[in-house]
């Protein structure tokens, strides 16, 4: 997955199945209400991660964070 800003991922209101078809499985556990997709990683170990929060099986919140080390 290429790095973009959070606004360019048109996933708001999508179901988990639709997100899987659009972005792939990633390393997400299907029943979880928060999914993440690693967009990039630099040589210092800083990762850019897209987070999706689900409410009633639909994306309700999306945001991108830069994280050092493990996430989740």
Biopython code that builds the backbone (N, CA, C, O; Angstrom):
import numpy as np
from Bio.PDB.StructureBuilder import StructureBuilder

atoms = [
    (1, "UNK", "N", (0.841, -1.174, 0.000)),
    (1, "UNK", "CA", (0.000, 0.000, 0.000)),
    (1, "UNK", "C", (0.885, 1.234, 0.000)),
    (1, "UNK", "O", (1.832, 1.323, 0.782)),
    (2, "UNK", "N", (0.582, 2.183, -0.871)),
    (2, "UNK", "CA", (1.375, 3.397, -0.949)),
    (2, "UNK", "C", (0.918, 4.413, 0.082)),
    (2, "UNK", "O", (-0.250, 4.454, 0.468)),
    (3, "UNK", "N", (1.880, 5.242, 0.525)),
    (3, "UNK", "CA", (1.590, 6.280, 1.518)),
    (3, "UNK", "C", (0.775, 7.395, 0.877)),
    (3, "UNK", "O", (1.147, 7.917, -0.173)),
    (4, "UNK", "N", (-0.319, 7.753, 1.501)),
    (4, "UNK", "CA", (-1.170, 8.873, 1.101)),
    (4, "UNK", "C", (-1.641, 9.541, 2.379)),
    (4, "UNK", "O", (-1.319, 9.089, 3.478)),
    (5, "UNK", "N", (-2.396, 10.608, 2.239)),
    (5, "UNK", "CA", (-2.972, 11.183, 3.446)),
    (5, "UNK", "C", (-4.289, 10.472, 3.763)),
    (5, "UNK", "O", (-4.852, 9.786, 2.911)),
    (6, "UNK", "N", (-4.765, 10.637, 4.978)),
    (6, "UNK", "CA", (-5.960, 9.921, 5.436)),
    (6, "UNK", "C", (-7.179, 10.252, 4.588)),
    (6, "UNK", "O", (-8.058, 9.405, 4.429)),
    (7, "UNK", "N", (-7.255, 11.458, 4.039)),
    (7, "UNK", "CA", (-8.414, 11.856, 3.258)),
    (7, "UNK", "C", (-8.508, 11.105, 1.943)),
    (7, "UNK", "O", (-9.602, 10.977, 1.393)),
    (8, "UNK", "N", (-7.395, 10.604, 1.423)),
    (8, "UNK", "CA", (-7.417, 9.948, 0.122)),
    (8, "UNK", "C", (-7.896, 8.498, 0.197)),
    (8, "UNK", "O", (-8.130, 7.881, -0.842)),
    (9, "UNK", "N", (-8.044, 7.951, 1.379)),
    (9, "UNK", "CA", (-8.612, 6.614, 1.531)),
    (9, "UNK", "C", (-10.108, 6.766, 1.750)),
    (9, "UNK", "O", (-10.547, 7.207, 2.812)),
    (10, "UNK", "N", (-10.884, 6.400, 0.743)),
    (10, "UNK", "CA", (-12.330, 6.591, 0.790)),
    (10, "UNK", "C", (-12.989, 5.350, 1.389)),
    (10, "UNK", "O", (-13.602, 4.553, 0.678)),
    (11, "UNK", "N", (-12.856, 5.203, 2.680)),
    (11, "UNK", "CA", (-13.366, 4.012, 3.355)),
    (11, "UNK", "C", (-14.467, 4.323, 4.367)),
    (11, "UNK", "O", (-15.052, 3.404, 4.941)),
    (12, "UNK", "N", (-14.750, 5.581, 4.590)),
    (12, "UNK", "CA", (-15.776, 5.941, 5.574)),
    (12, "UNK", "C", (-17.108, 5.298, 5.195)),
    (12, "UNK", "O", (-17.572, 5.413, 4.060)),
    (13, "UNK", "N", (-17.713, 4.619, 6.171)),
    (13, "UNK", "CA", (-19.009, 3.984, 5.955)),
    (13, "UNK", "C", (-18.922, 2.607, 5.320)),
    (13, "UNK", "O", (-19.942, 1.931, 5.185)),
    (14, "UNK", "N", (-17.722, 2.171, 4.923)),
    (14, "UNK", "CA", (-17.570, 0.839, 4.330)),
    (14, "UNK", "C", (-17.659, -0.231, 5.407)),
    (14, "UNK", "O", (-17.330, 0.014, 6.567)),
    (15, "UNK", "N", (-18.104, -1.411, 5.018)),
    (15, "UNK", "CA", (-18.121, -2.546, 5.918)),
    (15, "UNK", "C", (-16.722, -3.167, 5.962)),
    (15, "UNK", "O", (-15.859, -2.831, 5.151)),
    (16, "UNK", "N", (-16.511, -4.066, 6.909)),
    (16, "UNK", "CA", (-15.212, -4.738, 7.024)),
    (16, "UNK", "C", (-14.891, -5.511, 5.743)),
    (16, "UNK", "O", (-13.746, -5.514, 5.291)),
    (17, "UNK", "N", (-15.878, -6.152, 5.168)),
    (17, "UNK", "CA", (-15.682, -6.915, 3.931)),
    (17, "UNK", "C", (-15.248, -5.986, 2.792)),
    (17, "UNK", "O", (-14.339, -6.322, 2.034)),
    (18, "UNK", "N", (-15.886, -4.831, 2.670)),
    (18, "UNK", "CA", (-15.533, -3.869, 1.619)),
    (18, "UNK", "C", (-14.122, -3.321, 1.831)),
    (18, "UNK", "O", (-13.386, -3.122, 0.864)),
    (19, "UNK", "N", (-13.737, -3.076, 3.087)),
    (19, "UNK", "CA", (-12.386, -2.595, 3.385)),
    (19, "UNK", "C", (-11.366, -3.659, 3.006)),
    (19, "UNK", "O", (-10.324, -3.337, 2.436)),
    (20, "UNK", "N", (-11.649, -4.912, 3.310)),
    (20, "UNK", "CA", (-10.746, -6.002, 2.936)),
    (20, "UNK", "C", (-10.554, -6.060, 1.426)),
    (20, "UNK", "O", (-9.438, -6.273, 0.951)),
    (21, "UNK", "N", (-11.615, -5.876, 0.681)),
    (21, "UNK", "CA", (-11.527, -5.904, -0.781)),
    (21, "UNK", "C", (-10.729, -4.718, -1.308)),
    (21, "UNK", "O", (-9.994, -4.850, -2.287)),
    (22, "UNK", "N", (-10.868, -3.564, -0.669)),
    (22, "UNK", "CA", (-10.196, -2.337, -1.113)),
    (22, "UNK", "C", (-8.729, -2.287, -0.694)),
    (22, "UNK", "O", (-7.871, -1.952, -1.510)),
    (23, "UNK", "N", (-8.426, -2.615, 0.566)),
    (23, "UNK", "CA", (-7.080, -2.439, 1.104)),
    (23, "UNK", "C", (-6.335, -3.741, 1.388)),
    (23, "UNK", "O", (-5.137, -3.722, 1.668)),
    (24, "UNK", "N", (-7.032, -4.863, 1.319)),
    (24, "UNK", "CA", (-6.401, -6.150, 1.612)),
    (24, "UNK", "C", (-6.607, -6.547, 3.059)),
    (24, "UNK", "O", (-7.214, -5.821, 3.847)),
    (25, "UNK", "N", (-6.080, -7.734, 3.393)),
    (25, "UNK", "CA", (-6.258, -8.259, 4.744)),
    (25, "UNK", "C", (-5.361, -7.586, 5.768)),
    (25, "UNK", "O", (-5.771, -7.374, 6.909)),
    (26, "UNK", "N", (-4.147, -7.250, 5.371)),
    (26, "UNK", "CA", (-3.205, -6.715, 6.347)),
    (26, "UNK", "C", (-2.966, -7.767, 7.417)),
    (26, "UNK", "O", (-2.977, -8.962, 7.125)),
    (27, "UNK", "N", (-2.753, -7.339, 8.642)),
    (27, "UNK", "CA", (-2.570, -8.258, 9.761)),
    (27, "UNK", "C", (-3.692, -8.054, 10.763)),
    (27, "UNK", "O", (-3.468, -8.101, 11.972)),
    (28, "UNK", "N", (-4.889, -7.828, 10.264)),
    (28, "UNK", "CA", (-6.022, -7.505, 11.122)),
    (28, "UNK", "C", (-6.823, -8.754, 11.467)),
    (28, "UNK", "O", (-7.023, -9.638, 10.634)),
    (29, "UNK", "N", (-7.278, -8.803, 12.723)),
    (29, "UNK", "CA", (-8.159, -9.857, 13.201)),
    (29, "UNK", "C", (-9.586, -9.394, 12.921)),
    (29, "UNK", "O", (-10.011, -8.356, 13.428)),
    (30, "UNK", "N", (-10.325, -10.157, 12.119)),
    (30, "UNK", "CA", (-11.623, -9.707, 11.613)),
    (30, "UNK", "C", (-12.571, -9.176, 12.696)),
    (30, "UNK", "O", (-13.185, -8.133, 12.474)),
    (31, "UNK", "N", (-12.725, -9.826, 13.846)),
    (31, "UNK", "CA", (-13.675, -9.322, 14.855)),
    (31, "UNK", "C", (-13.259, -8.020, 15.555)),
    (31, "UNK", "O", (-14.097, -7.378, 16.189)),
    (32, "UNK", "N", (-11.973, -7.614, 15.451)),
    (32, "UNK", "CA", (-11.529, -6.382, 16.115)),
    (32, "UNK", "C", (-12.275, -5.162, 15.585)),
    (32, "UNK", "O", (-12.685, -5.129, 14.425)),
    (33, "UNK", "N", (-12.447, -4.165, 16.445)),
    (33, "UNK", "CA", (-13.104, -2.921, 16.045)),
    (33, "UNK", "C", (-12.114, -1.857, 15.594)),
    (33, "UNK", "O", (-12.528, -0.800, 15.117)),
    (34, "UNK", "N", (-10.810, -2.112, 15.733)),
    (34, "UNK", "CA", (-9.778, -1.200, 15.235)),
    (34, "UNK", "C", (-8.849, -2.002, 14.330)),
    (34, "UNK", "O", (-8.247, -2.986, 14.761)),
    (35, "UNK", "N", (-8.738, -1.577, 13.081)),
    (35, "UNK", "CA", (-7.831, -2.204, 12.130)),
    (35, "UNK", "C", (-6.746, -1.210, 11.793)),
    (35, "UNK", "O", (-6.954, -0.002, 11.903)),
    (36, "UNK", "N", (-5.589, -1.700, 11.383)),
    (36, "UNK", "CA", (-4.503, -0.816, 10.979)),
    (36, "UNK", "C", (-3.812, -1.357, 9.741)),
    (36, "UNK", "O", (-3.755, -2.565, 9.513)),
    (37, "UNK", "N", (-3.292, -0.439, 8.952)),
    (37, "UNK", "CA", (-2.538, -0.754, 7.754)),
    (37, "UNK", "C", (-1.260, 0.061, 7.769)),
    (37, "UNK", "O", (-1.303, 1.288, 7.850)),
    (38, "UNK", "N", (-0.121, -0.617, 7.692)),
    (38, "UNK", "CA", (1.162, 0.085, 7.665)),
    (38, "UNK", "C", (1.366, 0.659, 6.266)),
    (38, "UNK", "O", (1.386, -0.079, 5.281)),
    (39, "UNK", "N", (1.517, 1.976, 6.188)),
    (39, "UNK", "CA", (1.675, 2.649, 4.908)),
    (39, "UNK", "C", (3.132, 2.754, 4.496)),
    (39, "UNK", "O", (3.463, 2.613, 3.318)),
    (40, "UNK", "N", (4.010, 3.002, 5.473)),
    (40, "UNK", "CA", (5.441, 3.106, 5.172)),
    (40, "UNK", "C", (6.251, 2.903, 6.444)),
    (40, "UNK", "O", (5.733, 2.965, 7.559)),
    (41, "UNK", "N", (7.543, 2.658, 6.235)),
    (41, "UNK", "CA", (8.480, 2.491, 7.350)),
    (41, "UNK", "C", (9.831, 3.013, 6.878)),
    (41, "UNK", "O", (10.301, 2.645, 5.801)),
    (42, "UNK", "N", (10.456, 3.868, 7.682)),
    (42, "UNK", "CA", (11.775, 4.366, 7.287)),
    (42, "UNK", "C", (12.865, 3.583, 8.015)),
    (42, "UNK", "O", (12.569, 2.712, 8.833)),
    (43, "UNK", "N", (14.089, 3.887, 7.723)),
    (43, "UNK", "CA", (15.204, 3.110, 8.279)),
    (43, "UNK", "C", (15.419, 3.330, 9.768)),
    (43, "UNK", "O", (16.142, 2.560, 10.400)),
    (44, "UNK", "N", (14.809, 4.364, 10.346)),
    (44, "UNK", "CA", (14.867, 4.574, 11.793)),
    (44, "UNK", "C", (13.814, 3.751, 12.523)),
    (44, "UNK", "O", (13.804, 3.714, 13.753)),
    (45, "UNK", "N", (12.951, 3.108, 11.798)),
    (45, "UNK", "CA", (11.880, 2.316, 12.408)),
    (45, "UNK", "C", (10.605, 3.101, 12.645)),
    (45, "UNK", "O", (9.697, 2.620, 13.322)),
    (46, "UNK", "N", (10.527, 4.297, 12.098)),
    (46, "UNK", "CA", (9.298, 5.084, 12.237)),
    (46, "UNK", "C", (8.309, 4.608, 11.177)),
    (46, "UNK", "O", (8.608, 4.602, 9.983)),
    (47, "UNK", "N", (7.132, 4.212, 11.638)),
    (47, "UNK", "CA", (6.108, 3.688, 10.743)),
    (47, "UNK", "C", (4.982, 4.703, 10.591)),
    (47, "UNK", "O", (4.621, 5.394, 11.543)),
    (48, "UNK", "N", (4.437, 4.784, 9.394)),
    (48, "UNK", "CA", (3.236, 5.563, 9.146)),
    (48, "UNK", "C", (2.101, 4.562, 9.006)),
    (48, "UNK", "O", (2.134, 3.686, 8.142)),
    (49, "UNK", "N", (1.087, 4.701, 9.874)),
    (49, "UNK", "CA", (0.033, 3.692, 9.979)),
    (49, "UNK", "C", (-1.339, 4.344, 9.823)),
    (49, "UNK", "O", (-1.631, 5.371, 10.436)),
    (50, "UNK", "N", (-2.170, 3.723, 8.986)),
    (50, "UNK", "CA", (-3.567, 4.132, 8.825)),
    (50, "UNK", "C", (-4.400, 3.300, 9.795)),
    (50, "UNK", "O", (-4.366, 2.071, 9.741)),
    (51, "UNK", "N", (-5.143, 3.954, 10.678)),
    (51, "UNK", "CA", (-6.032, 3.275, 11.615)),
    (51, "UNK", "C", (-7.479, 3.473, 11.178)),
    (51, "UNK", "O", (-7.877, 4.569, 10.782)),
    (52, "UNK", "N", (-8.250, 2.406, 11.255)),
    (52, "UNK", "CA", (-9.684, 2.454, 10.955)),
    (52, "UNK", "C", (-10.439, 1.928, 12.171)),
    (52, "UNK", "O", (-10.153, 0.835, 12.659)),
    (53, "UNK", "N", (-11.397, 2.701, 12.656)),
    (53, "UNK", "CA", (-12.227, 2.273, 13.778)),
    (53, "UNK", "C", (-13.618, 1.955, 13.244)),
    (53, "UNK", "O", (-14.200, 2.726, 12.482)),
    (54, "UNK", "N", (-14.136, 0.806, 13.660)),
    (54, "UNK", "CA", (-15.443, 0.350, 13.207)),
    (54, "UNK", "C", (-16.483, 0.494, 14.301)),
    (54, "UNK", "O", (-16.212, 0.259, 15.479)),
    (55, "UNK", "N", (-17.669, 0.883, 13.888)),
    (55, "UNK", "CA", (-18.824, 0.930, 14.778)),
    (55, "UNK", "C", (-19.982, 0.310, 14.010)),
    (55, "UNK", "O", (-20.310, 0.761, 12.913)),
    (56, "UNK", "N", (-20.596, -0.709, 14.570)),
    (56, "UNK", "CA", (-21.667, -1.458, 13.896)),
    (56, "UNK", "C", (-21.197, -2.002, 12.555)),
    (56, "UNK", "O", (-21.929, -1.946, 11.568)),
    (57, "UNK", "N", (-19.966, -2.531, 12.517)),
    (57, "UNK", "CA", (-19.367, -3.158, 11.340)),
    (57, "UNK", "C", (-19.115, -2.194, 10.171)),
    (57, "UNK", "O", (-18.929, -2.640, 9.039)),
    (58, "UNK", "N", (-19.106, -0.887, 10.431)),
    (58, "UNK", "CA", (-18.797, 0.104, 9.395)),
    (58, "UNK", "C", (-17.742, 1.072, 9.913)),
    (58, "UNK", "O", (-17.694, 1.375, 11.105)),
    (59, "UNK", "N", (-16.891, 1.555, 8.998)),
    (59, "UNK", "CA", (-15.832, 2.486, 9.383)),
    (59, "UNK", "C", (-16.467, 3.779, 9.880)),
    (59, "UNK", "O", (-17.255, 4.407, 9.173)),
    (60, "UNK", "N", (-16.118, 4.168, 11.102)),
    (60, "UNK", "CA", (-16.660, 5.406, 11.665)),
    (60, "UNK", "C", (-15.576, 6.467, 11.836)),
    (60, "UNK", "O", (-15.870, 7.662, 11.810)),
    (61, "UNK", "N", (-14.307, 6.033, 12.013)),
    (61, "UNK", "CA", (-13.192, 6.960, 12.215)),
    (61, "UNK", "C", (-11.975, 6.426, 11.465)),
    (61, "UNK", "O", (-11.700, 5.226, 11.484)),
    (62, "UNK", "N", (-11.245, 7.337, 10.800)),
    (62, "UNK", "CA", (-9.967, 6.962, 10.183)),
    (62, "UNK", "C", (-8.949, 8.044, 10.489)),
    (62, "UNK", "O", (-9.272, 9.232, 10.502)),
    (63, "UNK", "N", (-7.699, 7.618, 10.738)),
    (63, "UNK", "CA", (-6.639, 8.576, 11.014)),
    (63, "UNK", "C", (-5.292, 7.932, 10.731)),
    (63, "UNK", "O", (-5.173, 6.707, 10.716)),
    (64, "UNK", "N", (-4.279, 8.758, 10.507)),
    (64, "UNK", "CA", (-2.924, 8.297, 10.257)),
    (64, "UNK", "C", (-2.037, 8.787, 11.379)),
    (64, "UNK", "O", (-2.112, 9.947, 11.784)),
    (65, "UNK", "N", (-1.186, 7.886, 11.886)),
    (65, "UNK", "CA", (-0.235, 8.239, 12.958)),
    (65, "UNK", "C", (1.156, 7.754, 12.559)),
    (65, "UNK", "O", (1.309, 6.759, 11.851)),
    (66, "UNK", "N", (2.164, 8.485, 13.034)),
    (66, "UNK", "CA", (3.544, 8.050, 12.907)),
    (66, "UNK", "C", (3.937, 7.433, 14.228)),
    (66, "UNK", "O", (3.772, 8.050, 15.280)),
    (67, "UNK", "N", (4.462, 6.204, 14.182)),
    (67, "UNK", "CA", (4.719, 5.435, 15.390)),
    (67, "UNK", "C", (6.153, 4.943, 15.374)),
    (67, "UNK", "O", (6.673, 4.535, 14.335)),
    (68, "UNK", "N", (6.788, 4.984, 16.538)),
    (68, "UNK", "CA", (8.120, 4.410, 16.703)),
    (68, "UNK", "C", (7.951, 3.102, 17.465)),
    (68, "UNK", "O", (7.343, 3.085, 18.535)),
    (69, "UNK", "N", (8.474, 2.025, 16.935)),
    (69, "UNK", "CA", (8.363, 0.719, 17.596)),
    (69, "UNK", "C", (7.097, 0.013, 17.216)),
    (69, "UNK", "O", (6.522, 0.259, 16.155)),
    (70, "UNK", "N", (6.656, -0.884, 18.102)),
    (70, "UNK", "CA", (5.483, -1.698, 17.826)),
    (70, "UNK", "C", (4.212, -0.882, 17.961)),
    (70, "UNK", "O", (4.147, 0.071, 18.738)),
    (71, "UNK", "N", (3.205, -1.269, 17.196)),
    (71, "UNK", "CA", (1.876, -0.674, 17.351)),
    (71, "UNK", "C", (0.906, -1.774, 17.715)),
    (71, "UNK", "O", (1.077, -2.931, 17.332)),
    (72, "UNK", "N", (-0.097, -1.401, 18.448)),
    (72, "UNK", "CA", (-1.156, -2.257, 18.964)),
    (72, "UNK", "C", (-0.877, -2.795, 20.298)),
    (72, "UNK", "O", (-1.693, -3.534, 20.849)),
]
sb = StructureBuilder()
sb.init_structure("model")
sb.init_model(0)
sb.init_chain("A")
sb.init_seg("    ")
for serial, (resi, resn, name, xyz) in enumerate(atoms, 1):
    if name == "N":
        sb.init_residue(resn, " ", resi, " ")
    sb.init_atom(name, np.array(xyz, "f"), 0.0, 1.0, " ", f" {name:<3s}", serial, name[0])
structure = sb.get_structure()
